[in-house]
Every structure is written in C-alpha cells, then in structure tokens.
Amino acid sequence: MQTFLAELKRRNVLRVAGLYLVGAWLITQVAGTVLPMFDAPPWMARSVVLVLAIAFVPVLVLSWLFELTPQGLKLDADVEPAQSLAPQTARRLDRLLLVAAVLAIAYFAIDKFVLAPRREATLAAATDAPSKPAAASARKETNEHSIAVLPFLDLSQAKDQEYFSDGLSEELLNLLAQLPQLRVIARTSSFSFKGKEVDVATIAKALDVGNILEGSVRKSGNTLRVTAQLIRTSDSSHLWSQTFDRELTDVFKLQDEIAAAVVAALKVKLLPAQEIANPYRSANTAAYEQYLLGRQLNYQQSTEGWTLAIDALTKAVTLDPNYAAAYSALGYAQGSLADLSSSGEGSAHDFERALDSAGKAIELAPNLADGYVVRSFARVSYQRDWAGARADLEKALALNPSDSTADISYARLMAAHGRLPEAIAASKKATEIDPVLSLGWIQVGRFLAASGRLEEARPALDRALAISPDSDYARTHLGIVQLLAGDAAGAAATFRRTGGGYGSTGVAMAQFTLGDTAASQAALDESIARYAQASAYQIADAYAWRGESDKAFEWLDRAYAQNDGGLASIKIDPLIAKLRADPRYAAMVAKLGLSD
C-alpha cells in the first residue's frame, strides 16, 4: 500500500487530483454566477458540473500513465529514471495548486463578504418596500397561474388521428381559458412548437408561462388512451401526470377530468358556483369528430383547406343540427372562401352563407364568442356594416377576453375609423395573449407606422418576420416603413422579396422615389395586368404615392366596386396622404360609411 502511495506521489497523480478539484470548483462557481446573466437555461450549469465530474477519472488515469518530458508526453514506463522530469513537474503543479487555492479563497471571501451582503440587502429592500413586493408577488402568482397547452402527440398506429389529438389539446385549452384566475396562452402560440424538439425552458421563455400541459393520444376504433402531464417550467418538475383509458363516447368526461386535475395541481381556487363547461361539444360523437376535422382544415388557411372544411362541417351540422360551434366554424370557412373569391357572384353567395351560419351559431349559443367574431368579419367585408361589426366584437370580447382573434379584428375596426391609439392597444393585447402570433406583431407595426412612429414600428415588424420568415404581409409593411423612412433602395429590395400585387406595387413606389420612372411604370403595369382583381386598392396606393390623383381615385372606385378589403385602411394609410385634400377623398370616406 505504501509503495502504491509512493508511486502516486512520484507520478504526481495526487497533485493533479488536487489541482483538478480546486479548478473544477472554481469553474462551477463562476458558471453558476455568469450563465444566469445571459439567461442561459438551467441545464447548461448542470452540464458543466456533469462534464467536470465525468472527466475526473480519465484525467487521473492519464496522469498515471503519462509523463511530461522535453519531447512531449510519453508513457511513464518508457521514461528512464535519470531522464524523468517528475520532480520539476511536481514543483510546477505545486505552484499552480497554490495559485488555484488563492483564487478559490479570494472568490469565497468576495462572495461571502461582498456579494452575499448585497444580495441580502436587495432582498431586504424588496421585502420592506411597500410597492415592490406586491408587484413581485403578483408577477410570481401570475406566472404560477399561467399555462400553455401543447398539441398532444398522435400515437395512433396509422398516424391519421392528428386532427383528434390536436382537437383534444384545443378543447382542454378552451376549458381552462374560461377561468379568469388562469392566464392561458392562445392556441397559435402554444401550437407553434408542434413537431419541434424544444425544451421546456425555451418554451417557457418564449411564451412567458409558468406551466405546460402536454401529452399523447392513441386512438384505435372507439378506444382511447390519453397520457397527460403538467410540468412546472421553473424547474421542469412534474406537478401531475396520469394515463387514461376510455371509450370514445367518454371523451368529454375525459376532458373534464384532465382539466379538473390541472386546476387542482395548480391550486387554483374556483369561484363560488364556478364550473368549467365546454361549449364546443356535441351529444353526437360522429358530429364532434367531423367538427374537429373541419376546424383542423380551417387552420390550413388555404382554399383547399376551407373547401374541405366546409364539407366536414356541413356533415357535423347535419348530424347535429343544434351544434353551435360547428356552425361558427362553418361560417369562418365560408367567409374565408368569399374573401378570396375572384367572382363577385361567388363572393356574395359565400358571404351570405357565412352570415347565415354565424347567425345560426349565435341563435343556438348566444354565450359563445366565435359566432360573433365570424359575423363581424362578414359584416365588415361584405356589408360594410361597421356599427354591427363593432357590436359583435365588443360582445365577443365580453364573453371571451382572451380571444386574440377578436382583439385583432377589433384593432382593424378601430383603425378603419382612424382611432389608432385603440387599434395599437388592441393589437398589443393580442400579442400578450398570443406571443408568437405574427399577425398581431404585424398589426402593431402597421398601426405604429400609420401613427408616424416609424422607429417603434420596425422592431414589431422584425419580430413578425422572425416568427414567420415567409410572411409577405409582414414584408409588405416592413417595405412601407422603409419607404416612409426615406430608405427607398431598402424598400425596393424588400418589396422584390414580396409576392403578389403587394410586391409589384411596392416596387413601383420605391422606384418612383429613386427616380427611375421607367422601372416604376413597368412594375405598376405588371401589377395591373396580373392583380387588378385582388389588389385594386394597392394599385390606387401606387398612383397616389406617385402623385397621379385621377388614376388613384379611378382605382379606389374600382376597389369599392370589387368590395376590396384594403379600403378599410383609407383613413390611416400614409401612402395616400396626398389625396386627403381632394374633395373626392372625403366623398369616398363618406360612401364607405367611415365619416365619423
């Protein structure tokens, strides 16, 4: 044993061990202090400790096997005793160990006698101050009582039940959103992480949420196996988890059980007589499945998706004629198709159907916000019934204050009336409910730009593009901000990356500002040739920007005849500022019913 210890000393293994341990302690202390300053996730600090612990034994083995010589590292067995530099290496290691020990003692002293008292003083000040603890406590409580419901995984053998697993997640979200004591992140933001390998800490930071509900669904015939787990994001601990085996006919009971378990785990106190009820249910299981399928198709935001959604949702209301939620989803699909229709008769027909479906939904379930949101859209886009649309949206927001879709629609309505402060406030509220909804950030940027606050508008639009890099709508408004800020060359480059009539009319304006009238006219001619039906208002924008008032009003009249939705921007659009002194502008505003 003594011989072994002597050999450990000769080979400097003990010195290396001491130096490694002191150095590792220093590294972990510094990492624990520095990493949080850069908002590094907790796993990084744990990884540093784990790597250092794993490397300890290999370092000792290497120090036993090898010796440092003037020719480099050699196996200890190959070094003659007379040529060994172990004594010199020992002295160097002793000096390094002494330096490391001094640094460790200095760090310990600074932490104990300088940093620790400051931390305690800060904590004491926060405890004593009358205003700060309330804010901190409120913030902590808000975070503890906030939740994001992630899309449940489809574990069915054929992988064809995604619409059902997503639907179950959304139903749970709708149940929990009814409790004012809970801040529930909207679907768009929660579902933005679908299919991505993202850790809990990253999701928590992106959504500013204290808890996450996730799970999986395995559906086979009429049998369901659902696994759900509630995770606290601050430490990734599981607050609750359970597996449920149910028949499909018990799906609503299952949703109630999971929601109740989440509420209990979060220690949310229900108000007297308060209960969680799901307004999106049907007594007919087949109708409910068709509703989930139709709603999933609506989220595709495409002509094909809306067409297929109408088929599924029509089946749903046929199976259950009293299914209000299915009627509102059907109205949404019909109105969306109408808005994209290039046929005036087809558009009118689809809008009429959308109004009928929304009206039926409201008749069947007057306390369901969705029908009012759908009807407000049709009233604005088809009837230009601004007062009716406002009444619908105010009713929807009263019923469901957490509906980001209603906030976005309300913001547009306020902008149509020129009430930009209210439009900005409603758009910002939508981004709080739905932090990664690019449309909310686009509207914030758009309305700030219309208010002349270009420096504030740019970050909002950059945020929208970070969320949705392929969004032509976001890129269009970024180009407008660049154009208004005097960066016509930058605007031209941005517009060239934008598709459709928005892009070509944008290029026409930017090239005009740059003095290239030929390029401007070529871009405008392209827009007229290809996008006259869909982008009449944008063509009017280009003519107005170029100072050609007669042509601008000609295209505004055409936009009115074509029921172009862009006309809702006429009171705030900075691109047509040159037209506002013309009597024809006031006449158009009056014709639109926006003179108030």
C-alpha positions as CSV (number, residue, x, y, z in Angstrom):
1,M,0.0,0.0,0.0
2,Q,2.8,2.4,0.9
3,T,4.5,1.5,-2.4
4,F,1.3,2.4,-4.3
5,L,1.0,5.7,-2.5
6,A,4.6,6.5,-3.1
7,E,4.1,5.7,-6.8
8,L,1.0,8.0,-6.9
9,K,3.2,10.8,-5.5
10,R,6.1,10.1,-7.9
11,R,3.8,10.2,-10.8
12,N,2.1,13.4,-9.5
13,V,-1.3,11.8,-9.6
14,L,-2.3,13.3,-6.2
15,R,-1.2,16.8,-7.2
16,V,-3.2,16.6,-10.4
17,A,-6.2,15.4,-8.4
18,G,-6.0,18.3,-6.0
19,L,-5.4,20.9,-8.8
20,Y,-8.3,19.4,-10.8
21,L,-10.7,19.5,-7.9
22,V,-9.9,23.1,-6.9
23,G,-10.1,24.2,-10.6
24,A,-13.4,22.4,-11.1
25,W,-14.9,24.1,-8.0
26,L,-13.8,27.5,-9.3
27,I,-15.3,26.8,-12.8
28,T,-18.7,25.6,-11.3
29,Q,-18.9,28.7,-9.1
30,V,-18.1,31.1,-11.9
31,A,-20.5,29.3,-14.3
32,G,-23.3,29.5,-11.6
33,T,-22.8,33.2,-11.5
34,V,-22.2,34.1,-15.1
35,L,-24.6,31.8,-17.0
36,P,-27.8,33.3,-15.4
37,M,-26.6,36.7,-16.5
38,F,-27.1,35.6,-20.1
39,D,-30.4,33.9,-19.5
40,A,-28.8,30.5,-20.1
41,P,-31.2,27.6,-19.4
42,P,-30.6,25.7,-16.1
43,W,-29.4,22.6,-17.9
44,M,-26.2,24.4,-19.0
45,A,-24.9,24.9,-15.5
46,R,-25.8,21.2,-14.7
47,S,-24.0,20.1,-17.8
48,V,-20.8,21.9,-16.7
49,V,-20.8,20.0,-13.4
50,L,-21.6,16.7,-15.1
51,V,-18.8,17.1,-17.6
52,L,-16.2,18.0,-15.0
53,A,-17.3,15.0,-12.8
54,I,-17.1,12.6,-15.7
55,A,-13.7,13.9,-16.8
56,F,-12.1,13.5,-13.3
57,V,-11.3,9.8,-13.6
58,P,-9.8,9.9,-17.1
59,V,-7.6,12.8,-16.0
60,L,-6.2,10.8,-13.1
61,V,-5.7,7.8,-15.4
62,L,-3.8,9.9,-17.9
63,S,-1.6,11.4,-15.2
64,W,-0.7,7.9,-14.0
65,L,0.1,6.5,-17.5
66,F,2.0,9.5,-19.0
67,E,4.8,11.8,-18.0
68,L,5.7,15.2,-19.4
69,T,9.2,15.3,-21.0
70,P,11.1,17.8,-23.2
71,Q,10.0,15.7,-26.1
72,G,6.3,15.8,-25.1
73,L,4.1,13.3,-23.4
74,K,5.5,9.8,-23.1
75,L,4.3,6.7,-21.3
76,D,5.8,6.6,-17.9
77,A,7.2,3.1,-18.5
78,D,9.3,4.4,-21.4
79,V,11.0,7.2,-19.4
80,E,14.3,6.3,-17.8
81,P,14.6,7.4,-14.2
82,A,17.6,9.5,-14.9
83,Q,15.7,11.4,-17.6
84,S,12.5,11.9,-15.6
85,L,11.2,15.4,-15.0
86,A,8.7,14.3,-12.4
87,P,10.3,16.4,-9.6
88,Q,10.2,19.6,-11.8
89,T,6.7,18.9,-12.8
90,A,5.8,18.4,-9.2
91,R,7.1,21.8,-8.3
92,R,5.1,23.4,-11.2
93,L,2.0,21.6,-10.1
94,D,2.5,22.8,-6.5
95,R,2.8,26.4,-7.7
96,L,-0.4,26.0,-9.9
97,L,-2.2,24.4,-7.0
98,L,-1.2,27.3,-4.7
99,V,-2.4,29.9,-7.3
100,A,-5.7,28.0,-7.7
101,A,-6.2,27.8,-3.9
102,V,-5.6,31.5,-3.5
103,L,-8.1,32.3,-6.3
104,A,-10.6,29.9,-4.7
105,I,-10.2,31.5,-1.3
106,A,-10.4,35.0,-2.8
107,Y,-13.6,34.1,-4.7
108,F,-15.1,32.6,-1.5
109,A,-14.2,35.7,0.5
110,I,-15.7,38.1,-2.1
111,D,-18.8,36.0,-2.4
112,K,-19.3,35.8,1.4
113,F,-18.3,39.3,2.5
114,V,-19.2,41.4,-0.6
115,L,-21.8,39.7,-2.9
116,A,-23.8,37.9,-0.2
117,P,-24.5,41.1,1.9
118,R,-25.6,42.8,-1.3
119,R,-28.0,40.0,-2.1
120,E,-29.4,40.1,1.4
121,A,-29.7,43.9,1.3
122,T,-31.6,43.7,-2.1
123,L,-33.9,41.0,-0.7
124,A,-34.5,43.0,2.5
125,A,-35.3,46.2,0.5
126,A,-37.7,44.2,-1.7
127,T,-39.4,42.9,1.5
128,D,-39.6,46.2,3.2
129,A,-40.7,48.3,0.2
130,P,-44.5,48.6,0.2
131,S,-44.9,48.7,-3.6
132,K,-42.2,46.2,-4.8
133,P,-43.3,43.1,-3.0
134,A,-46.8,43.5,-4.3
135,A,-45.6,43.7,-7.9
136,A,-43.1,40.8,-7.4
137,S,-45.8,38.7,-5.7
138,A,-48.3,39.5,-8.3
139,R,-45.8,38.6,-11.1
140,K,-44.9,35.3,-9.4
141,E,-48.6,34.5,-8.9
142,T,-49.4,35.4,-12.5
143,N,-46.6,33.2,-13.7
144,E,-47.6,30.3,-11.4
145,H,-51.2,30.5,-12.7
146,S,-50.3,30.7,-16.3
147,I,-50.3,27.7,-18.7
148,A,-49.7,26.7,-22.3
149,V,-51.4,23.6,-23.6
150,L,-49.1,22.0,-26.2
151,P,-50.5,19.9,-29.0
152,F,-50.9,16.3,-27.8
153,L,-48.9,13.7,-29.9
154,D,-50.8,11.4,-32.2
155,L,-49.5,7.9,-31.3
156,S,-52.2,6.0,-33.3
157,Q,-50.7,3.2,-35.3
158,A,-51.7,4.7,-38.7
159,K,-50.8,8.3,-37.6
160,D,-54.0,9.5,-39.0
161,Q,-55.6,11.0,-35.9
162,E,-53.7,14.2,-35.7
163,Y,-56.9,16.2,-36.0
164,F,-58.3,14.4,-33.0
165,S,-55.1,14.8,-30.8
166,D,-54.8,18.4,-31.7
167,G,-58.6,18.8,-31.1
168,L,-58.3,17.3,-27.6
169,S,-55.5,19.8,-26.8
170,E,-57.5,22.7,-28.0
171,E,-60.6,21.6,-26.1
172,L,-58.5,21.5,-22.9
173,L,-57.2,25.0,-23.7
174,N,-60.8,26.2,-24.2
175,L,-61.9,24.7,-20.9
176,L,-59.0,26.2,-18.9
177,A,-59.4,29.6,-20.6
178,Q,-62.8,30.0,-19.0
179,L,-61.2,30.6,-15.6
180,P,-60.2,34.2,-15.1
181,Q,-57.8,33.1,-12.4
182,L,-55.6,31.4,-15.1
183,R,-53.6,33.1,-17.9
184,V,-53.9,30.6,-20.8
185,I,-51.7,31.1,-23.8
186,A,-53.7,31.1,-27.0
187,R,-53.7,28.2,-29.5
188,T,-51.5,29.8,-32.2
189,S,-48.6,30.4,-29.8
190,S,-49.0,27.0,-28.0
191,F,-49.1,25.1,-31.2
192,S,-46.2,27.0,-32.8
193,F,-43.8,24.4,-31.1
194,K,-45.6,21.5,-32.8
195,G,-43.2,19.0,-34.3
196,K,-40.1,20.8,-32.9
197,E,-37.6,19.4,-30.5
198,V,-37.7,22.3,-28.0
199,D,-37.0,22.0,-24.3
200,V,-39.3,23.3,-21.6
201,A,-37.1,26.2,-20.6
202,T,-37.1,27.6,-24.2
203,I,-40.9,27.3,-24.5
204,A,-41.3,29.0,-21.1
205,K,-39.1,31.9,-22.1
206,A,-40.8,32.3,-25.5
207,L,-44.3,32.3,-24.0
208,D,-43.6,33.7,-20.5
209,V,-45.5,30.9,-19.0
210,G,-45.2,29.1,-15.6
211,N,-46.7,25.7,-16.6
212,I,-47.0,23.4,-19.6
213,L,-49.6,20.7,-20.2
214,E,-48.5,18.1,-22.8
215,G,-49.5,14.6,-23.6
216,S,-50.3,12.0,-26.2
217,V,-53.3,10.3,-27.7
218,R,-53.6,6.7,-29.0
219,K,-57.0,6.2,-30.7
220,S,-58.0,2.8,-32.1
221,G,-61.6,2.4,-33.2
222,N,-63.7,3.6,-30.2
223,T,-60.9,3.1,-27.7
224,L,-58.8,6.0,-26.4
225,R,-55.6,6.0,-24.4
226,V,-54.6,9.5,-23.3
227,T,-51.5,10.4,-21.3
228,A,-51.2,13.9,-19.9
229,Q,-48.6,15.6,-17.7
230,L,-48.4,19.0,-16.2
231,I,-44.8,20.4,-16.0
232,R,-43.7,23.4,-13.9
233,T,-41.3,25.4,-16.2
234,S,-39.2,26.9,-13.4
235,D,-37.5,23.6,-12.6
236,S,-39.0,21.2,-15.2
237,S,-40.7,19.2,-12.4
238,H,-43.8,17.2,-12.9
239,L,-46.7,18.5,-10.9
240,W,-49.1,15.8,-12.2
241,S,-49.3,13.1,-14.7
242,Q,-51.8,10.3,-15.5
243,T,-52.8,7.8,-18.2
244,F,-56.5,7.4,-19.0
245,D,-58.1,4.5,-20.9
246,R,-61.6,5.5,-22.1
247,E,-64.2,4.8,-24.8
248,L,-64.6,7.5,-27.4
249,T,-68.1,8.1,-26.1
250,D,-66.4,9.3,-22.8
251,V,-64.2,11.9,-24.4
252,F,-66.0,14.8,-22.9
253,K,-65.8,13.3,-19.4
254,L,-62.1,12.7,-20.0
255,Q,-61.6,16.3,-20.9
256,D,-63.3,17.4,-17.7
257,E,-61.2,15.0,-15.6
258,I,-57.9,16.3,-17.1
259,A,-59.0,20.0,-16.7
260,A,-60.0,19.4,-13.1
261,A,-56.8,17.7,-12.3
262,V,-54.8,20.6,-13.8
263,V,-56.8,23.1,-11.9
264,A,-56.2,21.1,-8.7
265,A,-52.5,20.7,-9.4
266,L,-52.1,24.5,-10.0
267,K,-54.0,25.1,-6.7
268,V,-56.4,27.5,-8.5
269,K,-59.4,28.3,-6.2
270,L,-62.6,28.2,-8.1
271,L,-65.1,31.0,-7.5
272,P,-68.4,30.2,-5.9
273,A,-70.7,28.3,-8.3
274,Q,-67.9,28.4,-10.9
275,E,-67.6,25.4,-13.1
276,I,-65.7,24.6,-16.3
277,A,-68.0,23.9,-19.2
278,N,-67.1,23.2,-22.8
279,P,-69.3,24.9,-25.3
280,Y,-67.7,23.1,-28.2
281,R,-69.3,19.8,-27.6
282,S,-71.9,17.8,-29.3
283,A,-74.1,14.9,-28.0
284,N,-73.3,13.2,-31.3
285,T,-69.8,11.7,-31.2
286,A,-69.6,11.4,-35.0
287,A,-70.6,15.1,-35.3
288,Y,-67.9,16.0,-32.8
289,E,-65.2,14.2,-34.9
290,Q,-66.3,16.0,-38.1
291,Y,-66.2,19.3,-36.2
292,L,-62.6,18.6,-35.1
293,L,-61.6,17.6,-38.6
294,G,-63.2,20.8,-40.1
295,R,-61.6,23.0,-37.5
296,Q,-58.2,21.5,-38.3
297,L,-58.7,22.1,-42.0
298,N,-59.6,25.7,-41.3
299,Y,-56.2,26.2,-39.7
300,Q,-54.5,25.3,-43.0
301,Q,-55.6,28.8,-44.2
302,S,-55.9,27.7,-47.9
303,T,-58.6,27.5,-50.5
304,E,-58.4,23.7,-50.5
305,G,-58.5,23.6,-46.7
306,W,-61.5,25.8,-46.4
307,T,-63.3,23.8,-49.2
308,L,-62.7,20.5,-47.3
309,A,-63.6,22.2,-44.0
310,I,-67.0,23.2,-45.4
311,D,-67.6,19.5,-46.4
312,A,-66.7,18.2,-42.9
313,L,-68.6,20.9,-41.0
314,T,-71.6,20.5,-43.1
315,K,-71.6,16.8,-42.1
316,A,-71.3,17.9,-38.5
317,V,-74.3,20.2,-38.5
318,T,-76.3,17.6,-40.5
319,L,-75.6,15.0,-37.8
320,D,-76.3,17.5,-35.0
321,P,-78.5,20.5,-36.2
322,N,-78.0,22.2,-32.8
323,Y,-74.2,22.2,-32.9
324,A,-73.4,25.9,-32.5
325,A,-69.6,25.6,-32.5
326,A,-69.8,23.7,-35.8
327,Y,-71.9,26.4,-37.4
328,S,-69.4,29.1,-36.3
329,A,-66.5,27.1,-37.8
330,L,-68.5,26.6,-41.0
331,G,-69.2,30.3,-41.2
332,Y,-65.5,31.0,-40.8
333,A,-64.7,28.7,-43.8
334,Q,-67.4,30.2,-45.9
335,G,-66.4,33.7,-45.2
336,S,-62.7,33.0,-45.8
337,L,-63.5,31.5,-49.2
338,A,-65.7,34.5,-50.0
339,D,-62.9,36.9,-49.2
340,L,-60.5,35.2,-51.7
341,S,-63.1,34.7,-54.4
342,S,-62.4,36.4,-57.8
343,S,-66.0,36.2,-58.7
344,G,-68.4,38.8,-57.5
345,E,-71.4,36.5,-57.5
346,G,-69.4,33.7,-55.9
347,S,-68.1,36.0,-53.2
348,A,-71.6,37.3,-52.4
349,H,-73.0,33.8,-52.3
350,D,-70.3,32.6,-49.8
351,F,-70.7,35.7,-47.7
352,E,-74.4,35.2,-47.5
353,R,-73.8,31.6,-46.4
354,A,-71.2,32.8,-43.8
355,L,-73.7,35.3,-42.3
356,D,-76.4,32.6,-42.1
357,S,-74.0,30.1,-40.4
358,A,-72.8,32.7,-37.9
359,G,-76.4,33.8,-37.2
360,K,-77.4,30.2,-36.5
361,A,-74.4,29.7,-34.2
362,I,-75.4,32.9,-32.2
363,E,-79.0,31.7,-32.1
364,L,-78.1,28.3,-30.7
365,A,-75.4,29.5,-28.3
366,P,-75.6,33.3,-27.6
367,N,-72.8,33.0,-25.0
368,L,-70.3,31.5,-27.5
369,A,-67.9,34.2,-28.7
370,D,-67.0,32.5,-32.0
371,G,-70.2,33.2,-33.8
372,Y,-70.0,37.0,-33.2
373,V,-66.4,37.1,-34.4
374,V,-67.3,35.3,-37.7
375,R,-70.4,37.6,-38.2
376,S,-68.3,40.7,-37.6
377,F,-65.9,39.7,-40.3
378,A,-68.7,39.1,-42.8
379,R,-70.4,42.4,-41.8
380,V,-67.2,44.4,-42.5
381,S,-66.0,42.6,-45.6
382,Y,-69.4,42.2,-47.3
383,Q,-71.9,44.7,-45.9
384,R,-69.6,47.4,-44.6
385,D,-71.7,47.4,-41.5
386,W,-69.2,48.9,-39.2
387,A,-71.6,49.5,-36.3
388,G,-72.9,46.0,-36.4
389,A,-69.4,44.6,-36.6
390,R,-68.3,46.6,-33.6
391,A,-71.3,45.5,-31.6
392,D,-70.4,41.9,-32.4
393,L,-66.7,42.2,-31.5
394,E,-67.5,44.0,-28.2
395,K,-69.9,41.2,-27.4
396,A,-67.3,38.6,-28.3
397,L,-64.6,40.2,-26.1
398,A,-67.0,40.5,-23.2
399,L,-67.7,36.8,-23.5
400,N,-64.1,35.8,-24.1
401,P,-61.5,38.4,-23.2
402,S,-58.7,36.0,-24.1
403,D,-59.7,35.7,-27.8
404,S,-56.7,37.1,-29.7
405,T,-58.7,36.8,-32.9
406,A,-61.3,39.1,-31.6
407,D,-58.7,41.6,-30.5
408,I,-57.1,41.6,-33.9
409,S,-60.4,42.1,-35.6
410,Y,-61.3,44.9,-33.1
411,A,-58.0,46.6,-33.8
412,R,-58.7,46.6,-37.5
413,L,-62.1,48.1,-36.9
414,M,-60.7,50.9,-34.8
415,A,-58.1,51.6,-37.5
416,A,-60.9,51.8,-40.1
417,H,-62.4,54.6,-38.0
418,G,-59.0,56.3,-37.7
419,R,-58.7,55.5,-34.0
420,L,-55.1,54.4,-34.0
421,P,-54.4,54.5,-30.2
422,E,-57.2,52.0,-29.7
423,A,-56.0,49.9,-32.6
424,I,-52.5,49.8,-31.3
425,A,-53.7,48.9,-27.8
426,A,-55.9,46.0,-29.1
427,S,-53.1,44.7,-31.3
428,K,-50.6,44.7,-28.4
429,K,-53.2,42.9,-26.2
430,A,-53.3,40.2,-28.9
431,T,-49.5,39.8,-28.8
432,E,-49.7,39.3,-25.0
433,I,-52.4,36.6,-25.3
434,D,-50.7,35.1,-28.4
435,P,-46.9,35.9,-28.1
436,V,-45.9,34.1,-31.3
437,L,-48.8,35.2,-33.5
438,S,-47.1,37.1,-36.3
439,L,-50.3,38.8,-37.4
440,G,-50.5,40.6,-34.0
441,W,-47.0,41.9,-34.4
442,I,-47.7,43.0,-38.0
443,Q,-50.7,45.0,-36.8
444,V,-48.7,46.6,-34.0
445,G,-46.0,47.7,-36.6
446,R,-48.5,48.7,-39.2
447,F,-50.5,50.9,-36.9
448,L,-47.4,52.4,-35.3
449,A,-46.2,53.3,-38.8
450,A,-49.5,54.9,-39.6
451,S,-49.1,57.0,-36.4
452,G,-45.7,58.2,-37.7
453,R,-43.8,56.2,-35.1
454,L,-41.5,54.5,-37.6
455,E,-38.7,53.7,-35.1
456,E,-41.2,51.8,-33.0
457,A,-42.8,50.1,-35.9
458,R,-39.6,48.5,-37.3
459,P,-38.9,46.2,-34.3
460,A,-42.5,44.9,-34.3
461,L,-42.3,44.0,-37.9
462,D,-38.9,42.4,-37.4
463,R,-40.4,40.4,-34.7
464,A,-43.2,39.3,-37.0
465,L,-40.7,38.2,-39.6
466,A,-38.6,36.3,-37.0
467,I,-41.8,34.3,-36.2
468,S,-42.9,33.9,-39.8
469,P,-40.0,34.5,-42.2
470,D,-42.1,33.8,-45.3
471,S,-44.8,36.2,-44.4
472,D,-45.4,38.5,-47.5
473,Y,-47.8,40.5,-45.4
474,A,-45.1,41.3,-42.8
475,R,-42.6,42.1,-45.5
476,T,-45.0,44.4,-47.3
477,H,-45.4,46.6,-44.2
478,L,-41.7,46.5,-43.5
479,G,-41.1,47.8,-47.0
480,I,-43.7,50.6,-46.4
481,V,-41.9,51.6,-43.2
482,Q,-38.6,51.7,-45.1
483,L,-40.2,53.8,-47.8
484,L,-41.7,56.3,-45.3
485,A,-38.3,56.5,-43.5
486,G,-36.6,57.5,-46.8
487,D,-34.8,54.2,-47.5
488,A,-36.3,53.7,-51.0
489,A,-33.5,51.4,-52.0
490,G,-34.0,49.2,-49.0
491,A,-37.8,49.3,-49.6
492,A,-37.3,48.2,-53.2
493,A,-35.2,45.2,-52.1
494,T,-37.9,44.3,-49.5
495,F,-40.7,44.6,-52.0
496,R,-38.9,42.4,-54.5
497,R,-38.9,39.6,-52.0
498,T,-42.7,40.1,-51.5
499,G,-45.1,38.2,-53.7
500,G,-48.3,39.2,-55.5
501,G,-49.7,42.7,-56.0
502,Y,-48.2,43.9,-52.8
503,G,-44.7,43.3,-54.1
504,S,-45.1,44.8,-57.6
505,T,-47.0,48.0,-56.4
506,G,-44.4,48.4,-53.7
507,V,-41.6,48.2,-56.2
508,A,-43.4,50.8,-58.4
509,M,-43.5,53.2,-55.4
510,A,-39.9,52.6,-54.4
511,Q,-38.6,53.0,-58.0
512,F,-40.5,56.2,-58.4
513,T,-38.9,57.6,-55.3
514,L,-35.5,56.6,-56.6
515,G,-36.2,58.5,-59.8
516,D,-36.5,55.5,-62.1
517,T,-39.9,56.2,-63.7
518,A,-39.5,53.5,-66.4
519,A,-38.9,50.8,-63.8
520,S,-41.8,52.2,-61.7
521,Q,-44.2,52.1,-64.6
522,A,-43.1,48.6,-65.6
523,A,-43.8,47.3,-62.1
524,L,-47.1,49.0,-62.0
525,D,-48.1,47.7,-65.4
526,E,-47.3,44.2,-64.1
527,S,-49.5,44.7,-61.1
528,I,-52.4,45.9,-63.2
529,A,-52.0,43.0,-65.7
530,R,-51.8,40.3,-63.0
531,Y,-53.5,41.6,-59.9
532,A,-56.2,44.0,-60.9
533,Q,-59.0,42.0,-59.2
534,A,-57.2,41.2,-55.9
535,S,-55.1,44.3,-55.5
536,A,-57.1,47.3,-56.8
537,Y,-56.5,49.2,-53.5
538,Q,-52.7,48.7,-53.7
539,I,-52.7,49.9,-57.3
540,A,-54.5,53.1,-56.1
541,D,-51.8,53.4,-53.4
542,A,-49.1,53.4,-56.1
543,Y,-50.8,56.0,-58.1
544,A,-51.4,58.2,-55.0
545,W,-47.7,57.9,-54.0
546,R,-46.7,59.0,-57.5
547,G,-49.0,62.0,-57.3
548,E,-51.4,60.8,-60.0
549,S,-54.6,61.7,-58.2
550,D,-57.1,61.0,-61.1
551,K,-55.7,57.5,-61.6
552,A,-55.6,56.9,-57.8
553,F,-59.3,57.7,-57.5
554,E,-60.2,55.7,-60.6
555,W,-58.7,52.6,-58.8
556,L,-60.3,53.5,-55.5
557,D,-63.6,53.5,-57.2
558,R,-62.8,50.1,-58.8
559,A,-61.7,48.8,-55.3
560,Y,-65.1,49.9,-54.0
561,A,-66.9,48.1,-56.8
562,Q,-64.9,45.0,-56.1
563,N,-65.5,45.1,-52.4
564,D,-61.7,45.4,-51.8
565,G,-60.9,44.9,-48.1
566,G,-58.0,47.4,-48.4
567,L,-60.5,50.3,-48.4
568,A,-60.8,49.7,-44.6
569,S,-57.3,51.3,-44.3
570,I,-58.2,54.5,-46.2
571,K,-58.3,56.8,-43.1
572,I,-54.9,55.7,-41.8
573,D,-53.0,54.8,-44.9
574,P,-49.9,57.1,-45.1
575,L,-49.3,56.1,-48.8
576,I,-52.4,58.1,-49.9
577,A,-51.7,61.2,-47.8
578,K,-51.5,63.3,-50.9
579,L,-55.2,62.6,-51.7
580,R,-56.7,63.8,-48.4
581,A,-57.0,67.4,-49.5
582,D,-59.0,66.3,-52.6
583,P,-62.9,66.5,-52.2
584,R,-63.1,63.1,-53.8
585,Y,-61.3,61.6,-50.8
586,A,-64.0,62.8,-48.3
587,A,-66.6,61.6,-50.7
588,M,-65.1,58.1,-50.8
589,V,-64.8,58.0,-47.0
590,A,-68.5,59.0,-46.7
591,K,-69.5,56.4,-49.3
592,L,-67.7,53.8,-47.1
593,G,-69.6,54.9,-44.1
594,L,-66.5,56.0,-42.2
595,S,-67.1,59.7,-41.9
596,D,-67.4,59.6,-38.1
